[in-house]
Amino acid sequence: MYDLQKKASLAAWRKLAEQTEADLDPEEQYDELLKAADQMEEQGLITSAEWRQLVRDAGNVFTLNDEQAHH
């Protein structure tokens, strides 16, 4: 059960991360990614190391989307 919930939560996080700027404002997407990572950590689905990686990944998604928005 735990593994299925973790996989589903991470899959949802990745799906959100892959949305394009047309779907979501980059800042809003970044906020939603951070909230989702926080929720997974609070629920004990991910470790603090996994949380840090998701936060880094969210930053990379934001930077990439923000750069694309200005080109």
N, C-alpha and C positions, 0 to 999 in steps of 0.2 A: 504493500500500500504506500509506504513512505517513498520507495523508489519511483513508483508510478506518479505520485504527486510531484516529486522533484523533477522528473523528466517532463511532465506536462507544464510545470511552471517555467522551466528553462526554455522549453519550446515556445511558449507564449512570449517570453522575454526576447528570444531571438527573432520571432516574427515581428514584434514591435520594432526591434532594432533595424530590421530590413525594410521597413516602410520608407517610402520616398518622401521627399519634401512636399510633394503634391498632396500626399495623404495627411501630413501632420507638420506643423511648424517645428523647426529644429529645436527650439528651446522647450516647447511643450513635449516633444518626443524625449528629450534628455531628462526632463523632470519625471516623466512617466517611467522611463527606464530605471531611474534612481529609486523611485517609489517601489517599483516591482522588486528590485534587488533588496531593498530594506525589508519588505514584507516577507520575502523568502528567508532572509536571515532571522527575522523575528520568529518565524514559524519553525525554525530549526531545520529547514530544508537544505540550506547551504552553510558551509563553514565561513569563517571570517576571511579566509584566503580566497574562497570562491566569490564572496561578496566584493572584495577588493578588485578582483579581475573583472567582474561585471561593471563596476564603477569605471575602471579604466576603459573597458570596451565602450561604455556609454559615452565617455569623453571623446573617444576616437570617432564614434558615429556622429556626435554633435559637430566635431571639427570638420569632418568630411562633408556633412550636409550644409554646414554654415559656409564653407568655402564654395560649394557648388551653387549656393543661393546667390553669391556675390559675383558669379561669372556669367 
